[in-house]
Amino acid sequence: MGNLIIPQKITIHLIDYHGQPCALGNVLFTIHLFARRKNDFHLGPYLSDTDGIVTITEGDLQHDIDATYDSGLMDYTSVEDCHALVEIQPNTVDDIKRAIHSRETVWTNLLKGEKERWGSMQNLLKTYRESSNHRLVFPAVFPRIRDEWDGIKPEYEYDFRINISE
């Protein structure tokens, strides 16, 4: 397996279990990059728009990579040394609660790169608080997208099946 090459764009389409588009906004996703040594990268959150589409640009990824380095430069190696394998998954309600807690108690200022994405800590916290992830029903095997970002394609597009509680 080769090294990670950051794509120019990632698009995730939320679909229901019949394969139809699911127009659910504010569903938060995290991208997991696997480091060959030191700590893995956990990037995000990335959220769906009102049409149920998550659009992530190379710039969004780079801002989150910068924020990760800012949280502890010595804890991470170069992102280019990560495996090409990536995982994309929705945040659980517990993930979101932990993120809110840590942003209110430990990481109370935006990190490098986050200002470009969120503008303010209030906007980031609002994104977490207003997420629709509490409406998702997960199967026994937690859903995720696994792929290799090895530079073969500049853009990646995925469908992600969700089940919404009534």
DSSP file (Angstrom, degrees, kcal/mol; ACC not computed):
  #  RESIDUE AA STRUCTURE BP1 BP2  ACC     N-H-->O    O-->H-N    N-H-->O    O-->H-N    TCO  KAPPA ALPHA  PHI   PSI    X-CA   Y-CA   Z-CA
    1    1 A M              0   0    0      0, 0.0   147,-0.0     0, 0.0   149,-0.0   0.000 360.0 360.0 360.0 134.7    0.0    0.0    0.0
    2    2 A G        -     0   0    0      1,-0.2    82,-1.8    81,-0.1    83,-0.3  -0.026 360.0 -76.5 -83.3-171.7    1.3    3.4   -1.0
    3    3 A N  B     -A   83   0A   0     80,-0.2    80,-0.2    81,-0.1    -1,-0.2  -0.481  52.8 -90.0 -87.2 159.5    1.3    6.7    0.8
    4    4 A L        -     0   0    0     78,-2.4     2,-0.5    75,-0.3   146,-0.2  -0.419  33.4-168.1 -67.2 136.1   -1.6    9.1    1.1
    5    5 A I        -     0   0    0    144,-2.5   146,-0.4    79,-0.1   147,-0.1  -0.976  26.4-125.4-125.9 116.8   -2.2   11.7   -1.5
    6    6 A I        -     0   0    0     -2,-0.5    52,-0.1   144,-0.1     2,-0.0  -0.402  27.6-132.9 -64.0 125.3   -4.7   14.3   -0.5
    7    7 A P        -     0   0    0      0, 0.0   148,-0.2     0, 0.0    54,-0.1  -0.303   9.6-124.9 -75.7 164.0   -7.5   14.5   -3.1
    8    8 A Q  S    S+     0   0    0    146,-2.8    50,-2.1     1,-0.3     2,-0.3   0.817  89.5   4.4 -75.4 -32.2   -8.8   17.8   -4.5
    9    9 A K  E     -Bc  57 155B   0    145,-1.2   147,-2.2    48,-0.3     2,-0.4  -0.987  54.7-164.8-158.1 142.2  -12.4   17.0   -3.6
   10   10 A I  E     -Bc  56 156B   0     46,-2.8    46,-3.0    -2,-0.3     2,-0.4  -0.998  11.1-170.1-127.1 133.6  -14.5   14.4   -1.8
   11   11 A T  E     -Bc  55 157B   0    145,-2.4   147,-2.8    -2,-0.4     2,-0.5  -0.992   2.3-169.5-126.7 130.0  -18.3   14.2   -2.2
   12   12 A I  E     -Bc  54 158B   0     42,-2.6    42,-2.9    -2,-0.4     2,-0.6  -0.980   6.7-158.6-119.6 124.9  -20.5   12.0    0.0
   13   13 A H  E     -Bc  53 159B   0    145,-2.9   147,-2.9    -2,-0.5     2,-0.4  -0.907  14.4-138.0-103.0 121.2  -24.2   11.5   -1.0
   14   14 A L  E     + c   0 160B   0     38,-3.0     8,-2.6    -2,-0.6     2,-0.3  -0.648  30.3 177.7 -76.4 130.7  -26.5   10.4    1.8
   15   15 A I  E     -Dc  21 161B   0    145,-2.4   147,-2.6    -2,-0.4     2,-0.1  -0.929  24.4-123.2-131.4 156.4  -28.9    7.8    0.6
   16   16 A D    >   -     0   0    0      4,-2.8     3,-2.0    -2,-0.3   147,-0.1  -0.264  44.7 -87.1 -88.0-177.0  -31.6    5.7    2.3
   17   17 A Y  T 3  S+     0   0    0    145,-0.3   146,-0.1     1,-0.3    -1,-0.1   0.524 128.4  58.2 -73.7  -3.2  -31.8    1.9    2.3
   18   18 A H  T 3  S-     0   0    0      2,-0.2    -1,-0.3     3,-0.0   143,-0.0   0.345 120.1-108.3-100.9   3.3  -33.6    2.0   -1.0
   19   19 A G  S <  S+     0   0    0     -3,-2.0    -2,-0.1     1,-0.3     3,-0.1   0.584  75.9 135.5  82.5  10.2  -30.7    3.8   -2.6
   20   20 A Q        -     0   0    0      1,-0.1    -4,-2.8     0, 0.0    -1,-0.3  -0.642  65.6 -91.4 -91.3 148.8  -32.7    7.1   -2.9
   21   21 A P  B     -D   15   0B   0      0, 0.0     2,-0.6     0, 0.0    -6,-0.3  -0.275  35.6-149.5 -56.4 142.2  -31.2   10.4   -2.0
   22   22 A C        -     0   0    0     -8,-2.6     2,-1.8    30,-0.2    -8,-0.2  -0.939   1.4-152.0-120.3 106.8  -31.7   11.4    1.6
   23   23 A A        +     0   0    0     -2,-0.6     2,-0.5    29,-0.1    29,-0.2  -0.566  41.2 141.9 -83.2  82.0  -32.0   15.2    2.1
   24   24 A L        -     0   0    0     -2,-1.8     3,-0.4    25,-0.1    27,-0.1  -0.966  34.0-155.4-126.5 114.1  -30.7   15.4    5.7
   25   25 A G        +     0   0    0     -2,-0.5    24,-0.2    25,-0.2    25,-0.1  -0.386  66.1  31.6 -84.5 164.0  -28.6   18.4    6.6
   26   26 A N        +     0   0    0     22,-2.6   106,-3.0     1,-0.2     2,-0.6   0.762  67.3 151.7  62.8  31.9  -26.0   18.7    9.4
   27   27 A V        -     0   0    0     -3,-0.4    21,-1.4   104,-0.2     2,-0.3  -0.851  38.2-141.3 -88.8 123.0  -24.9   15.1    9.5
   28   28 A L  E     -F   47   0C   0     -2,-0.6    63,-2.4    19,-0.2     2,-0.3  -0.678  19.9-173.4 -94.0 138.4  -21.3   15.2   10.8
   29   29 A F  E     -FG  46  90C   0     17,-2.4    17,-2.0    -2,-0.3     2,-0.4  -0.917  10.1-153.2-125.9 152.5  -18.5   13.0    9.5
   30   30 A T  E     - G   0  89C   0     59,-2.7    59,-2.2    -2,-0.3     2,-0.5  -0.957   9.8-143.5-122.6 145.1  -14.9   12.4   10.5
   31   31 A I  E     -FG  43  88C   0     12,-2.7    12,-3.2    -2,-0.4     2,-0.6  -0.944  11.9-154.5-109.8 128.4  -12.0   11.3    8.3
   32   32 A H  E     -FG  42  87C   0     55,-3.3    55,-1.8    -2,-0.5     2,-0.5  -0.908   6.8-167.9-106.3 119.3   -9.4    8.9    9.8
   33   33 A L  E     -FG  41  86C   0      8,-2.8     8,-1.9    -2,-0.6     2,-0.7  -0.919  18.9-134.2-105.6 132.8   -6.0    8.9    8.3
   34   34 A F        -     0   0    0     51,-0.9    49,-2.9    -2,-0.5     2,-0.2  -0.779  16.2-147.9 -96.5 114.4   -3.7    6.1    9.4
   35   35 A A        -     0   0    0     -2,-0.7    47,-0.2    47,-0.2     3,-0.1  -0.474  12.8-141.1 -77.4 147.3   -0.2    7.1   10.3
   36   36 A R  S    S+     0   0    0     45,-0.3     2,-0.3     1,-0.3    -1,-0.1   0.777  90.1   2.4 -76.2 -27.7    2.7    4.7    9.7
   37   37 A R  S    S+     0   0    0      2,-0.2    40,-0.4    44,-0.0    -1,-0.3  -0.969 118.6  17.1-152.9 164.2    4.2    5.9   13.0
   38   38 A K  S    S-     0   0    0     -2,-0.3     2,-0.2    38,-0.1    38,-0.2  -0.358 107.9 -13.9  63.4-149.9    3.1    8.3   15.8
   39   39 A N        -     0   0    0     36,-2.1    38,-0.4     1,-0.1    -2,-0.2  -0.517  63.7-120.2 -90.8 148.0   -0.5    9.3   16.0
   40   40 A D        -     0   0    0     -2,-0.2     2,-0.4    -5,-0.1    -6,-0.2  -0.342  30.3-115.3 -70.4 160.7   -3.3    8.9   13.4
   41   41 A F  E     -F   33   0C   0     -8,-1.9    -8,-2.8    38,-0.1     2,-0.5  -0.858  22.4-167.8-100.1 135.1   -5.1   12.0   12.1
   42   42 A H  E     -F   32   0C   0     -2,-0.4     2,-0.3   -10,-0.2   -10,-0.2  -0.944  17.4-169.4-122.8 105.8   -8.8   12.5   12.8
   43   43 A L  E     -F   31   0C   0    -12,-3.2   -12,-2.7    -2,-0.5     3,-0.2  -0.731  24.4 -17.7-104.2 143.9  -10.1   15.3   10.5
   44   44 A G  E     -     0   0C   0     -2,-0.3   -14,-0.1     1,-0.3     2,-0.1  -0.854  36.1-119.6 137.8-170.2  -13.4   17.1   10.6
   45   45 A P  E     +     0   0C   0      0, 0.0     2,-0.4     0, 0.0    -1,-0.3   0.421  45.2 177.8 -81.8 154.5  -16.1   17.6   11.3
   46   46 A Y  E     -F   29   0C   0    -17,-2.0   -17,-2.4    -3,-0.2     2,-0.3  -0.989  15.0-155.0-120.3 132.2  -17.5   17.7    7.7
   47   47 A L  E     -F   28   0C   0     -2,-0.4     8,-0.5   -19,-0.2   -19,-0.2  -0.811  13.1-118.0-120.4 152.3  -21.2   18.2    7.4
   48   48 A S  B     -E   54   0B   0    -21,-1.4   -22,-2.6    -2,-0.3     6,-0.2  -0.491  28.1-130.3 -78.9 150.3  -24.0   17.5    5.0
   49   49 A D    >   -     0   0    0      4,-2.2     3,-2.2   -24,-0.2   -22,-0.2  -0.249  42.7 -81.6 -87.0-175.6  -25.9   20.3    3.4
   50   50 A T  T 3  S+     0   0    0      1,-0.3   -25,-0.2     2,-0.1    -2,-0.0   0.688 131.2  57.3 -65.8 -16.8  -29.8   20.4    3.2
   51   51 A D  T 3  S-     0   0    0      2,-0.2    -1,-0.3   -27,-0.1   -29,-0.1   0.438 120.9-107.2 -89.3  -0.5  -29.7   18.1    0.2
   52   52 A G  S <  S+     0   0    0     -3,-2.2   -38,-3.0     1,-0.3     2,-0.5   0.817  76.6 133.8  79.7  30.8  -27.8   15.5    2.1
   53   53 A I  E     -B   13   0B   0    -40,-0.2    -4,-2.2    -4,-0.1     2,-0.6  -0.963  42.2-157.5-119.7 129.3  -24.5   16.1    0.4
   54   54 A V  E     -BE  12  48B   0    -42,-2.9   -42,-2.6    -2,-0.5     2,-0.5  -0.917  11.1-170.8-102.5 123.4  -21.1   16.4    2.1
   55   55 A T  E     -B   11   0B   0     -2,-0.6     2,-0.5    -8,-0.5   -44,-0.2  -0.974   3.9-177.6-118.9 122.9  -18.5   18.3    0.0
   56   56 A I  E     -B   10   0B   0    -46,-3.0   -46,-2.8    -2,-0.5     2,-0.2  -0.979   8.8-158.3-123.1 124.8  -14.9   18.3    1.3
   57   57 A T  E  >  -B    9   0B   0     -2,-0.5     4,-2.2   -48,-0.2   -48,-0.3  -0.568  32.9-111.2 -98.3 164.2  -12.2   20.3   -0.5
   58   58 A E  H  > S+     0   0    0    -50,-2.1     4,-2.5     1,-0.2     5,-0.2   0.877 121.5  55.8 -57.1 -38.0   -8.5   19.8   -0.4
   59   59 A G  H  > S+     0   0    0    -51,-0.3     4,-2.5     2,-0.2    -1,-0.2   0.898 104.6  51.5 -63.2 -41.3   -8.4   23.2    1.4
   60   60 A D  H  > S+     0   0    0      2,-0.2     4,-2.0     1,-0.2    -2,-0.2   0.936 111.9  47.1 -59.2 -46.6  -10.8   21.9    4.1
   61   61 A L  H  X S+     0   0    0     -4,-2.2     4,-2.3     1,-0.2    -2,-0.2   0.919 111.6  50.5 -61.5 -44.2   -8.6   18.8    4.6
   62   62 A Q  H  X S+     0   0    0     -4,-2.5     4,-2.7     1,-0.2    -1,-0.2   0.890 107.9  52.9 -64.5 -39.1   -5.4   21.0    4.7
   63   63 A H  H  X S+     0   0    0     -4,-2.5     4,-2.1     1,-0.2    -1,-0.2   0.908 111.8  46.1 -61.8 -40.6   -7.0   23.3    7.3
   64   64 A D  H  X S+     0   0    0     -4,-2.0     4,-2.0     2,-0.2    -2,-0.2   0.844 110.7  52.5 -72.3 -32.7   -7.8   20.4    9.5
   65   65 A I  H  X S+     0   0    0     -4,-2.3     4,-2.4     2,-0.2    -2,-0.2   0.925 109.5  50.2 -64.0 -44.2   -4.3   18.9    9.0
   66   66 A D  H  X S+     0   0    0     -4,-2.7     4,-2.3     1,-0.2    46,-0.3   0.904 109.9  50.5 -59.7 -42.1   -2.9   22.2   10.1
   67   67 A A  H  X S+     0   0    0     -4,-2.1     4,-1.3     2,-0.2    -1,-0.2   0.884 108.4  52.8 -63.5 -38.4   -5.1   22.2   13.2
   68   68 A T  H  X S+     0   0    0     -4,-2.0     4,-0.5     2,-0.2     3,-0.5   0.937 110.3  46.7 -63.2 -46.4   -4.0   18.7   14.0
   69   69 A Y  H >< S+     0   0    0     -4,-2.4     3,-1.4     1,-0.2     4,-0.3   0.909 109.4  55.5 -59.6 -41.3   -0.3   19.8   13.9
   70   70 A D  H 3< S+     0   0    0     -4,-2.3    -1,-0.2     1,-0.3    -2,-0.2   0.776  99.8  60.8 -64.6 -25.9   -1.1   22.8   16.0
   71   71 A S  H 3< S-     0   0    0     -4,-1.3    -1,-0.3    -3,-0.5    -2,-0.2   0.662 136.7 -19.8 -76.0 -14.9   -2.6   20.6   18.7
   72   72 A G    X<  -     0   0    0     -3,-1.4     3,-2.5    -4,-0.5     4,-0.4  -0.050  59.3-170.0 169.1  78.1    0.8   18.8   19.1
   73   73 A L  G >  S+     0   0    0     -4,-0.3     3,-1.1     1,-0.3    -3,-0.1   0.816  90.2  53.7 -52.0 -38.4    3.4   19.0   16.4
   74   74 A M  G 3  S+     0   0    0      1,-0.2    -1,-0.3    -5,-0.1    -5,-0.1   0.610  99.1  65.4 -75.1 -10.2    5.6   16.4   18.0
   75   75 A D  G <  S+     0   0    0     -3,-2.5   -36,-2.1    -6,-0.2     2,-0.3   0.558 101.1  53.2 -86.3  -8.7    2.7   13.9   18.2
   76   76 A Y    <   -     0   0    0     -3,-1.1     2,-0.2    -4,-0.4   -38,-0.1  -0.943  64.2-148.6-132.7 146.5    2.4   13.6   14.4
   77   77 A T        -     0   0    0    -40,-0.4     5,-0.1   -38,-0.4     2,-0.1  -0.421  57.7 -56.0 -95.4-177.3    4.6   12.8   11.4
   78   78 A S    >   -     0   0    0     -2,-0.2     3,-2.0     1,-0.2    -1,-0.2  -0.360  44.4-132.7 -61.7 135.6    4.1   14.3    8.0
   79   79 A V  G >  S+     0   0    0      1,-0.3     3,-1.9     2,-0.2   -75,-0.3   0.810 105.7  67.1 -60.7 -28.9    0.6   13.6    6.7
   80   80 A E  G 3  S+     0   0    0      1,-0.3    -1,-0.3   -77,-0.1   -76,-0.2   0.668  92.6  61.5 -66.4 -15.2    2.2   12.5    3.4
   81   81 A D  G <  S+     0   0    0     -3,-2.0   -45,-0.3   -78,-0.1    -1,-0.3   0.444  82.6 108.0 -89.4  -0.8    3.7    9.5    5.3
   82   82 A C  S <  S-     0   0    0     -3,-1.9   -78,-2.4    -4,-0.2   -47,-0.2  -0.349  82.2 -95.4 -70.6 156.8    0.2    8.2    6.2
   83   83 A H  B     -A    3   0A   0    -49,-2.9   -49,-0.3   -80,-0.2   -80,-0.2  -0.328  29.5-120.0 -62.9 154.4   -1.1    5.0    4.5
   84   84 A A  S    S+     0   0    0    -82,-1.8    65,-3.0   -80,-0.1     2,-0.2   0.748  87.7 100.9 -69.2 -23.4   -3.3    5.6    1.5
   85   85 A L  E     + H   0 148C   0    -83,-0.3   -51,-0.9    63,-0.3     2,-0.3  -0.450  52.7 177.2 -65.5 130.5   -6.1    3.8    3.3
   86   86 A V  E     -GH  33 147C   0     61,-2.9    61,-1.8    -2,-0.2     2,-0.4  -0.930  19.2-149.5-130.3 157.1   -8.7    6.1    4.8
   87   87 A E  E     -GH  32 146C   0    -55,-1.8   -55,-3.3    -2,-0.3     2,-0.5  -0.995   7.0-168.1-126.4 136.4  -11.9    5.7    6.7
   88   88 A I  E     +GH  31 145C   0     57,-2.4    57,-3.1    -2,-0.4   -57,-0.2  -0.990  19.8 159.5-121.4 128.4  -14.8    8.1    6.7
   89   89 A Q  E     -G   30   0C   0    -59,-2.2   -59,-2.7    -2,-0.5    55,-0.1  -0.991  40.9-102.0-147.9 154.3  -17.6    7.7    9.2
   90   90 A P  E     -G   29   0C   0      0, 0.0   -61,-0.3     0, 0.0     2,-0.3  -0.432  44.3-107.6 -71.6 151.4  -20.4    9.6   10.8
   91   91 A N        -     0   0    0    -63,-2.4   -63,-0.2    -2,-0.1     2,-0.1  -0.585  30.3-131.0 -76.7 140.2  -19.9   10.9   14.3
   92   92 A T     >  -     0   0    0     -2,-0.3     4,-2.1     1,-0.1     5,-0.2  -0.425  26.5-106.8 -80.3 165.8  -21.8    9.2   17.0
   93   93 A V  H  > S+     0   0    0      1,-0.2     4,-2.4     2,-0.2     5,-0.2   0.893 124.4  52.2 -59.7 -39.3  -23.7   11.2   19.6
   94   94 A D  H  > S+     0   0    0      2,-0.2     4,-2.5     1,-0.2    -1,-0.2   0.892 105.8  53.7 -65.2 -39.4  -21.0   10.3   22.1
   95   95 A D  H  > S+     0   0    0      1,-0.2     4,-2.3     2,-0.2    -1,-0.2   0.926 110.8  47.2 -56.9 -44.5  -18.3   11.6   19.7
   96   96 A I  H  X S+     0   0    0     -4,-2.1     4,-2.6     2,-0.2    -2,-0.2   0.903 110.4  50.9 -67.4 -42.5  -20.1   14.9   19.4
   97   97 A K  H  X S+     0   0    0     -4,-2.4     4,-2.5     1,-0.2    -1,-0.2   0.918 111.7  48.3 -60.2 -43.5  -20.6   15.2   23.2
   98   98 A R  H  X S+     0   0    0     -4,-2.5     4,-2.7     2,-0.2    -2,-0.2   0.899 111.0  50.8 -64.0 -40.6  -16.8   14.5   23.7
   99   99 A A  H  X S+     0   0    0     -4,-2.3     4,-2.1     2,-0.2    -2,-0.2   0.927 111.7  46.9 -64.1 -44.6  -15.9   17.1   21.1
  100  100 A I  H  X S+     0   0    0     -4,-2.6     4,-1.6     2,-0.2    -2,-0.2   0.939 113.3  49.4 -61.2 -46.9  -18.2   19.8   22.7
  101  101 A H  H  X S+     0   0    0     -4,-2.5     4,-1.4     1,-0.2     5,-0.3   0.927 112.4  46.6 -59.6 -46.2  -16.8   19.0   26.1
  102  102 A S  H  X>S+     0   0    0     -4,-2.7     5,-2.6     1,-0.2     4,-2.1   0.858 112.4  50.3 -67.8 -32.9  -13.2   19.2   25.0
  103  103 A R  H  <5S+     0   0    0     -4,-2.1    -1,-0.2     1,-0.2    -2,-0.2   0.730 114.2  45.3 -76.8 -21.2  -13.8   22.4   23.1
  104  104 A E  H  <5S+     0   0    0     -4,-1.6    -2,-0.2    -3,-0.3    -1,-0.2   0.673 128.7  22.6 -90.6 -19.0  -15.4   24.0   26.1
  105  105 A T  H  <5S+     0   0    0     -4,-1.4    -3,-0.2    -5,-0.2    -2,-0.2   0.744 134.5  12.6-119.6 -34.7  -12.8   22.9   28.6
  106  106 A V  T  <5S+     0   0    0     -4,-2.1     2,-1.2    -5,-0.3    -3,-0.2   0.816 126.1  38.4-112.5 -58.9   -9.4   22.1   27.0
  107  107 A W      < +     0   0    0     -5,-2.6    -1,-0.2     1,-0.2     4,-0.1  -0.589  67.7 153.8 -97.7  71.2   -9.2   23.4   23.5
  108  108 A T        +     0   0    0     -2,-1.2     2,-0.3    -3,-0.2    -1,-0.2   0.531  55.0  61.3 -84.5  -6.7  -11.1   26.6   24.0
  109  109 A N  S    S-     0   0    0     -3,-0.2     2,-0.1    11,-0.0    11,-0.0  -0.895  94.3-100.3-115.9 150.0   -9.4   28.5   21.2
  110  110 A L        -     0   0    0     -2,-0.3     2,-0.1     1,-0.1     3,-0.1  -0.428  39.9-131.2 -64.4 140.9   -9.5   27.7   17.5
  111  111 A L    >>  -     0   0    0      1,-0.2     3,-2.1    -2,-0.1     4,-0.8  -0.429  41.9 -67.3 -86.9 166.3   -6.4   26.0   16.3
  112  112 A K  T 34 S+     0   0    0      1,-0.3   -42,-0.3   -46,-0.3    -1,-0.2  -0.316 126.5  19.9 -53.9 130.6   -4.4   27.0   13.2
  113  113 A G  T 3> S+     0   0    0    -47,-0.2     4,-0.9   -46,-0.1    -1,-0.3  -0.018 103.8  87.6  96.9 -30.1   -6.5   26.3   10.2
  114  114 A E  H <>>S+     0   0    0     -3,-2.1     4,-3.4     1,-0.2     5,-0.7   0.833  78.0  62.6 -73.6 -31.0   -9.8   26.2   12.1
  115  115 A K  H  X5S+     0   0    0     -4,-0.8     4,-1.5     1,-0.2    -1,-0.2   0.894 102.2  52.3 -61.0 -37.7  -10.4   29.9   11.8
  116  116 A E  H  45S+     0   0    0      1,-0.2    -1,-0.2     2,-0.2    -2,-0.2   0.845 118.2  36.9 -66.0 -33.6  -10.6   29.5    8.0
  117  117 A R  H  <5S+     0   0    0     -4,-0.9    -2,-0.2    -3,-0.2    -1,-0.2   0.873 134.4  17.8 -84.9 -39.5  -13.2   26.8    8.3
  118  118 A W  H  <5S-     0   0    0     -4,-3.4     2,-1.4    -5,-0.1    -3,-0.2   0.680  75.9-148.6-113.4 -22.9  -15.3   27.9   11.2
  119  119 A G  S  <<S+     0   0    0     -4,-1.5     2,-0.3    -5,-0.7    -4,-0.1  -0.178  76.9  16.3  80.4 -46.1  -14.6   31.7   11.7
  120  120 A S  S  > S-     0   0    0     -2,-1.4     4,-1.7    -6,-0.1     3,-0.1  -0.982  76.0-112.4-153.1 161.2  -15.2   31.4   15.5
  121  121 A M  H  > S+     0   0    0     -2,-0.3     4,-2.8     1,-0.2     5,-0.2   0.855 116.9  60.6 -63.1 -34.3  -15.4   28.9   18.3
  122  122 A Q  H  > S+     0   0    0      1,-0.2     4,-2.4     2,-0.2    -1,-0.2   0.895 104.1  49.1 -61.3 -40.0  -19.1   29.7   18.6
  123  123 A N  H  > S+     0   0    0      2,-0.2     4,-2.1     1,-0.2    -1,-0.2   0.907 111.8  48.3 -66.1 -41.3  -19.7   28.6   14.9
  124  124 A L  H  X S+     0   0    0     -4,-1.7     4,-2.0     2,-0.2    -2,-0.2   0.943 113.9  45.9 -64.2 -47.2  -17.8   25.3   15.5
  125  125 A L  H  X S+     0   0    0     -4,-2.8     4,-2.8     1,-0.2    -2,-0.2   0.882 110.6  53.9 -63.8 -37.7  -19.7   24.6   18.7
  126  126 A K  H  X S+     0   0    0     -4,-2.4     4,-2.4    -5,-0.2    -1,-0.2   0.897 105.5  54.3 -61.7 -40.4  -23.0   25.5   17.0
  127  127 A T  H  < S+     0   0    0     -4,-2.1    -2,-0.2     2,-0.2    -1,-0.2   0.929 111.9  43.7 -59.1 -46.8  -22.2   23.0   14.2
  128  128 A Y  H >< S+     0   0    0     -4,-2.0     3,-1.3     1,-0.2    -2,-0.2   0.943 115.2  48.1 -63.1 -47.4  -21.7   20.2   16.8
  129  129 A R  H 3< S+     0   0    0     -4,-2.8    -2,-0.2     1,-0.3    -1,-0.2   0.821 114.0  46.0 -66.3 -31.5  -24.8   21.2   18.8
  130  130 A E  T 3< S+     0   0    0     -4,-2.4    -1,-0.3    -5,-0.2    -2,-0.2   0.265  83.7 131.6 -96.7  12.8  -27.1   21.4   15.8
  131  131 A S    <   -     0   0    0     -3,-1.3     3,-0.3    -4,-0.2  -104,-0.2  -0.243  54.3-144.1 -64.4 154.1  -25.9   18.2   14.2
  132  132 A S  S >  S+     0   0    0   -106,-3.0     3,-2.3     1,-0.2     4,-0.3   0.307  72.3 107.4 -96.8   6.1  -28.5   15.7   13.0
  133  133 A N  G >   +     0   0    0   -107,-0.5     3,-1.6     1,-0.3   -40,-0.2   0.766  66.6  68.4 -60.4 -26.1  -26.5   12.7   14.0
  134  134 A H  G 3  S+     0   0    0     -3,-0.3    -1,-0.3     1,-0.3    -2,-0.1   0.691  94.5  59.4 -65.5 -16.1  -28.8   11.9   16.9
  135  135 A R  G <  S+     0   0    0     -3,-2.3    30,-3.5    29,-0.1    -1,-0.3   0.567  85.6 100.3 -86.7  -9.7  -31.4   11.0   14.2
  136  136 A L  B <   -I  164   0D   0     -3,-1.6     2,-0.5    -4,-0.3    28,-0.2  -0.558  59.1-153.9 -82.6 140.4  -29.3    8.3   12.7
  137  137 A V        -     0   0    0     26,-3.0    26,-0.5    -2,-0.2    -2,-0.0  -0.966  15.8-152.0-111.2 122.3  -29.9    4.6   13.6
  138  138 A F        -     0   0    0     -2,-0.5     4,-0.1    24,-0.1    24,-0.1  -0.750   9.0-127.5-100.1 140.8  -26.8    2.5   13.2
  139  139 A P        -     0   0    0      0, 0.0    -1,-0.1     0, 0.0    24,-0.0  -0.173  40.5 -91.2 -71.6 175.4  -26.7   -1.2   12.4
  140  140 A A  S    S+     0   0    0      1,-0.1     2,-0.7     2,-0.1    -2,-0.0   0.869 120.8  59.0 -58.2 -38.7  -24.7   -3.7   14.5
  141  141 A V  S    S-     0   0    0      1,-0.0    -1,-0.1     0, 0.0     0, 0.0  -0.854 100.9-121.0 -94.0 115.6  -21.7   -3.2   12.3
  142  142 A F        -     0   0    0     -2,-0.7     2,-0.1    -4,-0.1    -2,-0.1  -0.332  31.0-119.4 -61.9 128.5  -20.8    0.5   12.5
  143  143 A P        +     0   0    0      0, 0.0     2,-0.3     0, 0.0    -1,-0.1  -0.406  44.3 153.1 -74.7 142.3  -20.9    2.0    9.0
  144  144 A R        -     0   0    0    -55,-0.1     2,-0.5    -2,-0.1   -55,-0.2  -0.982  40.5-121.0-158.4 158.8  -17.9    3.5    7.4
  145  145 A I  E     -H   88   0C   0    -57,-3.1   -57,-2.4    -2,-0.3     2,-0.4  -0.913  26.7-168.8-102.3 130.5  -16.4    4.2    4.0
  146  146 A R  E     +H   87   0C   0     -2,-0.5     2,-0.3   -59,-0.2   -59,-0.2  -0.982  21.7 141.1-120.3 133.5  -13.0    2.6    3.4
  147  147 A D  E     -H   86   0C   0    -61,-1.8   -61,-2.9    -2,-0.4     2,-0.5  -0.952  46.9-108.6-156.7 171.9  -10.9    3.6    0.4
  148  148 A E  E     -H   85   0C   0     -2,-0.3     2,-1.1   -63,-0.2   -63,-0.3  -0.963  14.8-161.3-114.1 122.7   -7.4    4.3   -0.7
  149  149 A W        +     0   0    0    -65,-3.0  -144,-2.5    -2,-0.5   -64,-0.0  -0.750  36.6 145.5 -98.2  84.3   -6.4    7.9   -1.6
  150  150 A D  S    S-     0   0    0     -2,-1.1    -1,-0.2  -146,-0.2  -147,-0.1   0.257  71.2-100.0-109.2   9.5   -3.4    7.0   -3.6
  151  151 A G  S    S+     0   0    0   -146,-0.4    -2,-0.1     2,-0.3  -147,-0.0   0.437  90.2 118.8  88.6  -1.3   -3.5    9.8   -6.2
  152  152 A I  S    S+     0   0    0      1,-0.1    -3,-0.1  -147,-0.1    -1,-0.0   0.883  83.8  28.4 -64.2 -36.6   -5.0    7.7   -8.9
  153  153 A K        -     0   0    0      1,-0.1    -2,-0.3     0, 0.0    -1,-0.1  -0.949  66.6-149.2-123.0 145.0   -8.0   10.0   -8.9
  154  154 A P  S    S+     0   0    0      0, 0.0  -146,-2.8     0, 0.0  -145,-1.2   0.717  87.5  37.2 -81.6 -19.6   -8.1   13.7   -8.0
  155  155 A E  E     -c    9   0B   0   -147,-0.2     2,-0.4  -148,-0.2  -145,-0.2  -0.973  66.7-159.4-134.4 147.0  -11.7   13.4   -6.8
  156  156 A Y  E     -c   10   0B   0   -147,-2.2  -145,-2.4    -2,-0.3     2,-0.4  -0.971   4.5-167.9-126.9 141.4  -13.7   10.8   -4.9
  157  157 A E  E     +c   11   0B   0     -2,-0.4     2,-0.3  -147,-0.2  -145,-0.2  -0.996  10.4 178.4-132.5 133.8  -17.4   10.3   -4.7
  158  158 A Y  E     -c   12   0B   0   -147,-2.8  -145,-2.9    -2,-0.4     2,-0.4  -0.942  24.5-140.5-134.2 152.2  -19.3    8.0   -2.3
  159  159 A D  E     -c   13   0B   0     -2,-0.3     2,-0.5  -147,-0.2  -145,-0.2  -0.932  20.1-163.4-104.5 138.4  -22.8    7.0   -1.4
  160  160 A F  E     -c   14   0B   0   -147,-2.9  -145,-2.4    -2,-0.4     2,-0.3  -0.963  11.5-140.4-128.5 115.8  -23.4    6.5    2.3
  161  161 A R  E     +c   15   0B   0     -2,-0.5     2,-0.3  -147,-0.2  -145,-0.2  -0.548  25.3 179.7 -76.6 132.3  -26.5    4.6    3.4
  162  162 A I        -     0   0    0   -147,-2.6     2,-0.4    -2,-0.3  -145,-0.3  -0.946  21.3-150.8-130.2 154.8  -28.3    6.0    6.5
  163  163 A N        -     0   0    0    -26,-0.5   -26,-3.0    -2,-0.3     2,-0.4  -0.997  18.1-151.5-122.4 127.9  -31.3    5.0    8.5
  164  164 A I  B     -I  136   0D   0     -2,-0.4   -28,-0.2   -28,-0.2     2,-0.2  -0.838  11.8-128.5-105.8 134.5  -33.2    7.8   10.2
  165  165 A S              0   0    0    -30,-3.5   -28,-0.0    -2,-0.4   -31,-0.0  -0.515 360.0 360.0 -75.7 148.0  -35.2    7.4   13.4
  166  166 A E              0   0    0     -2,-0.2    -1,-0.1     0, 0.0   -31,-0.0   0.448 360.0 360.0 -88.7 360.0  -38.8    8.7   13.2
